[in-house]
Amino acid sequence: MATITANPQYYGVVLKSGSRGPDVALVQTWLNGVRSRWPQLVSLTVDGRYGDGVTRTVMQFQTLTGLKADGKVGANTWNQLYTSYAEIHGEGEIYPGYVVVPGARGAVVKSMQQKLARLSRTYTGIQSIQADGIFGASTSSALRRFQPQFGLTGDGLMGLKSFTAMGEADAALQAGSPMQVVTRYVGYILQRGSSGDWVRFLQSYLNQAGGMVPTQTVDGKFGSKTDTAVRAFQAQNQLKVDGKVGRVTWQAVRAAFNASL
């Protein structure tokens, strides 16, 4: 039986009894998804735990598809599982059925990091990260900075909504039609001395404003350079020039960024 390269690609670590995490959950989801072809496969609970039931079902699948029936998921079984699932449901990465949290590692995490890294080049409020397959603090921060720009709660966890939004934003970016941000007004005035993610978003958006607005480092610190940029933006857009970002200035800055995409 022919196979195609899986999406996400195999991480390089054999999954076996005792393994845990989103890659195991994805294997469980794939196995459940091919039962319409092989109903003799036992239905699995998608919990990210590789126990005896997963081992037996993997062995069943391997036997049915002509693979070595060792109950372990290496590259060949990973790719065949994806291929069999894709033949029934269509190609493409799917949500593993399992909320991905800090501490996780593997193919699912690496794919998420690759999307965030690509998105960070346009949505620079997201810091650049390394796609190493390890869900650490930097990855959680990048995800938290992605979420509110696309209408999600910034919790730094990858559930179904974040998985779907990230996939859509990444696909749109790669197609040359970046999605507009919907980042809500934070609810209080941003001004010199403010700090945090909303200042990062502000700096990112101002950097695309053009005209007389100077570019700046996106560091989440509202200092003199950000104050100067805000004032220049306000003057350029016939707003009250006070260096303070309330609702009106925020909406104008966000609109200017979206117009630049």
N, C-alpha and C positions, 0 to 999 in steps of 0.2 A: 504494500500500500504506500503510495507516494505521500511525502510530507512537504510542508512549506514551513519557512522560518516563522516561528511563533511571534506574536505580539501580545505581551512584551517578550523580548528575547530571553532565553535561558540565562540565568545568573551565574552559573558555573558551580553551584553547590548542590550536591545530590540531596534530594528530599527523601527521608526515610522515617521509620518508626522513631518517635520522639521529637521530630522536627515540629516547629511551630511558626506561625506568622502568616502574613498575607499571601505568600506564594503557595502555602498549603491550602489556604482558603480558595485560591484560584483553581488549584488542582481539583478540589472538592466540587467547585462550581462547574468546571469543565466535565467532570465525570457525571454529575447529575444531568448535565445538558446533553449527553450522548445516550441517555437511557431510552430515548425514542427509537434509536437504532438497535440498541442492545438492552432490552428490558430486563434481562437476567442480572444486570449490574444492580447492586444494592444501593438504594438511595442513601445519601450521606447528609449529615448535619454539617452545615458550613460554619465551622467554629475555629478554623485555623490550627487544629491539632491533628497530628499524624499518628493515629492510633492503629489498633489491630484491624478495625473495620476498613480504614483507608488502605492499609497494606493489602488486605484480601481483595478489595475492589480494584486496586491498581494491578494486582496479579491477574485478575479476570480480564481486565482491559488488555493487558500485555498479551495474554494468550489469544484473545480474539483478534488482535491486530498483528500477530506474528513476531512480537518482540520477546526478548528474554524475560521470562516471568519471575522476576526477583522481588517484586513488590516495592521497588524503589523508583523514584522519578529522577532520572538523569536527563541528559540532553535529548536522547532519542525518544524517550517516553514523553517528555515535555512537548517536543515538537509534534509528536503524533497525537497527543491529546488535543493540542490546539487545532491541528489539521482536521481531526474528526469533528470537533465542535464547530469549526468554521464551515465545514461542508454542510452542516445542518442549519446553522444560524447565521452564516455569513462571516466574512473576515472582519477583523478589527479587535482592538483591545476592549475588554469588558470589565465592569466593576467586579471585584473579587467576591462581593457579598459579605464584606467584612470591613469594619471601620479601621483604617490604618493609622496607627498612633506612634508617637516617638518611641524609639527603641527597636522598631521593626527594621528588617533589612531584606534585601533580595531584589528580584526582577521587578516587582510591582513598585517598590520604592524607587528604584533606579529610573523607571519610566516616568514616574511623577517628577523626579528631580530634573530629568531631561526636558520635560515640558516647561517647568518653572524657569530653567536656565534660558530657554529660547524666549519665553515671555518677558524675562527681565531685561532683555535688550531693547524692548519697546516700552514696556511699563516699568520704568527704572526705579519706581518706588519699591519694587521687589529687588532685593540684593542678589547678585550673582552667586550661585552655589556650585559645588562640585557634585557631579552625578556618580557617586560611589556606591549607591545602593544601601546606605546607612542613614536611617532617619534620626538625625541628631537635632540639636538646638537650632542650628543654622537652617536646616530644611524646614523645621517647624515655623521659624520666623518668616521664611520666604513664603510659605503657604498662608500664614496669617496675613501677610501683606498682599497676597493675591486675592484672598476671599472678599474683603469689603469693596474692592474695586469692581467686583462683578456681582454685587448684591447679596453676598453671603456673610454670615457671622464669622468674624475672624477668630476662630478657635484653634487653628493650627493642626486640625485633624482632618484626614481625608475620608469623608463619608461619601455617599452616593451623589449628593448635590455638588460637592466640590469636585469629585471625579468627573462628573458630566460637564460642569462649567469649564474646567481646565481643558478637557478634551476639545470642547467647542471653541474656546479661545485660541488654543494652539493650532487647530485646523484652520481657523479663519486667518490667523497670522501667516501660516505657511502658504495659504492660498492668495496672499497679498491683499486681504480685506480685513485688517485688524478690527476687532470688536471695540465699541466705545465703552468707556468706563461709566459706572453709575454711582461712584463713590458719594455717599451721603455726606452732608454737612455734619461735622462732628458734634455740633450743639453748643459750642462755646468759642469765643474769639481766639484765634491764633495770632500771636504777636511776638515781638522780640522777647526771648526767654522761654518760649514754648518749646516743647520737644515731643518726640514720639512718631508713630507711624503716620499720623495725619500731616505732620510737617514734612515727612518724606514724600508723601503724595503731592503736597503743595509744591515742593521743590521740583519734583519730577515733571509736573504739569507746567510750571512756569518755564522750565528749560525748553519747552516746545512752543512758547508763546510768540517768539520772534520779535521783530521790531527793535525797540530800544531796551527790551528786557534782558538783562545780562544772565548768562548761564551760571550755575553754581554747583557745588558738590552736593549730592543727595545723601545727607547724613542724619536727617531727623532733628537738627538743631537750628532753631530760628535765631540766627545771629544777624550781624550788620549786613551781610551780603544778601540774605533772604529778605531783610527789611527793604533794602535798596531795590531788589527785584520786584517786590510787592508794590512799592510806590511807583516804579516805572510802569508796571502793568496797569495799575489803577489810573495813572495819568493817560496812558495810551488808550484806555477804554472808557474815558469820561466818567470815572468813578471817583468818589471821595478819596483824596490822597492822604491817607493817615497811617499807612503801613500795617494796618490791622485787617485780618481776614475774618469777616463775618459771613453771614449767609449769602449776601449779594455778591461779594468779591469771590467767595468760594464757587458759586455757580458759574460765574464768568470765567474763572480760571479753568474749571473742569470743561466748560464748553469750548474754550480755546484749545485745550489739549485734544479733545475729540475731533475738532475741526482739522487738526494737524495730522491725524492718522491717515 
